Amino acid sequence: MNEDASSKRGLVLINTGPGKGKTTAALGTALRAAGNGMRVLVLQFLKGSWHHGEQDSIATFGEDFQIRQLGRGFVKVGGAETDPEDLRMVEEGWAMCREALLSGDWDMVVLDEINYVISYGMLAPEPVVEALKQRPEMVHVILTGRNAHPSLVELADTVTEMREVKHAYQKGILAQRGIEF
């Protein structure tokens, strides 16, 4: 492969769609990046009320691979049902994400579930697009969640849509430790 200077730049990747595996795929890419000596930050919107296995695995990398939860867990959305505390946490979480994207401290930033908070109307897509355009040239970014906003899809270098073909939940099988969390 012929690589010139213009082919080496940070990429924007989106994992979206109704199927399982958006965060899992992002974490797999993040793990690959960390294994190549890159500094990785995973910022998880909405997650926060439960412990999951990824936190323990990532902790073994030390300061070069971090995961931070920015929410309380599942949120109610839709008009007056949206809890003001969740809106406040999204606002604070976005400020942290923007700072991380622009800081140059990280080689990769994963914005886990950001597509949800945008599609739920808790965060406008415009500041996200602007921050992605302003980030340092070599910062890779992965955005996850269903219903990726068209302006983000247009900006992205790679967009993968997960499609559910079959899921254990349909058979009444509950979430399994090590698979879903």
Stockholm file with secondary structure:
# STOCKHOLM 1.0

chainA/1-181         MNEDASSKRGLVLINTGPGKGKTTAALGTALRAAGNGMRVLVLQFLKGSWHHGEQDSIATFGEDFQIRQLGRGFVKVGGAETDPEDLRMVEEGWAMCREALLSGDWDMVVLDEINYVISYGMLAPEPVVEALKQRPEMVHVILTGRNAHPSLVELADTVTEMREVKHAYQKGILAQRGIEF
#=GR chainA/1-181 SS CCCCGGGCSCCEEEEESSSSCHHHHHHHHHHHHHHTTCCEEEEESSCCSSCCHHHHHHHTTGGGEEEEECSCSSCCCSGGGSCHHHHHHHHHHHHHHHHHHHHSCCSEEEEETHHHHHHTTSSCHHHHHHHHHHSCTTCEEEEESSSCCHHHHHHCSEEEECCCSCCGGGGTCCCCTTTTC
#=GC SS_cons         CCCCGGGCSCCEEEEESSSSCHHHHHHHHHHHHHHTTCCEEEEESSCCSSCCHHHHHHHTTGGGEEEEECSCSSCCCSGGGSCHHHHHHHHHHHHHHHHHHHHSCCSEEEEETHHHHHHTTSSCHHHHHHHHHHSCTTCEEEEESSSCCHHHHHHCSEEEECCCSCCGGGGTCCCCTTTTC
//
